[in-house]
């Protein structure tokens, strides 16, 4: 398998880390560079941004507040938003937002944005440090359909969730994720980092522009929000799955609710729960992320404990490697 994987990685110009856990054994290998300017190689312990992989963390932080009674699935967004974001339908609930069934307009609509490397945020990235600052880019998008009547993947909806969680709990969102998700799961290498202060052992995201590799520092918020931006390691991803299914982050009742299909997406051969993608016909659970200079996919099989994770610091490098791993079945 390793020789074939090496060839797939070489052909895809893959830069990142692969980790596979199966039957108590762990295979992991790093490829490419964490920092191209200083020729620093990725290692199996390198931290990577995981873009929308962060939505699972946001969902868990929110559901933990449901577990303790601070919120409920039926809490209406308007109760916490007040006069903010007036175009959001008053009937939108926390459950709608978690399941991508809110129908709200999306500031980062992936049906419209086809070239992730070309997208530029409508405000300077350094102005997106705290969740309340995201209000400036969330406003002005009309409702697309009545809440609960359909599925539409929605980045802005998860920023709204992070805002709701912060206001309901009185704890800043980034601290809330650390306290409610990372610490119970033992994720020592997982946190929201500033893009202008990544620190040692962290991969910089790269994208091709005008024939050269450039960093993504001008493309993403300086610190991620509810829809993306947390950094993690391959080992922490495995620990995350174990903690989640063991009920150490939210109750086992809530785990079952989060991985229960809430929507069918036949065109993608997938289903969706609450914060997690689901295989179209098996119990396999997925978390996926994609952004400028970032690609990520992790797949977990609850019955067998098999986990396949690929983290990358380019926009598209992960996908050929993830497809190769998906083809290796027991």
QUIZI-V180025 format. One record per residue. PHI is phi in whole degrees, 0 to 359 (999 if undefined). Layout:
phi: {PHI PHI}
//
This chain:
phi: {999 295 297 294 299 302 290 298 297 295 296 276 54 289 233 163 227 245 220 233 243 203 54 82 259 236 246 213 205 252 223 74 244 281 221 288 295 254 56 267 283 293 236 294 261 295 272 232 291 236 48 292 305 296 300 297 291 298 301 292 298 294 293 297 287 288 304 264 87 291 232 225 299 268 302 275 306 299 299 259 281 61 273 288 50 295 281 285 304 296 270 294 248 301 299 305 294 298 267 59 239 280 75 286 293 246 293 234 274 287 282 258 275 263 244 298 286 266 289 232 296 284 230 303 299 289 271 242 246 247 299 300 290 288 305 295 254 273 279 97 250 295 301 268 201 299 302 87 262 189 250 211 306 220 291 301 300 280 291 300 300 294 292 299 297 295 289 290 271 77 247 306 308 297 291 298 296 297 288 267 240 293 292 298 272 72 267 290 259 246 192 276 251 284 292 263 205 286 84 292 74 238 281 274 280 232 217 280 224 51 81 219 276 236 284 267 298 266 256 238 306 298 217 298 240 292 263 168 125 282 249 205 245 298 295 294 299 297 296 301 299 298 293 299 284 275 77 272 258 230 297 298 299 287 303 299 292 288 256 278 297 253 211 258 235 298 296 254 56 221 232 226 260 236 90 225 279 232 301 296 220 248 272 300 242 229 230 227 218 207 197 299 77 217 212 201 208 226 233 230 253 302 292 265 79 292 230 234 231 227 241 220 248 226 289 234 295 291 298 298 291 296 295 298 296 296 281 268 243 289}
//
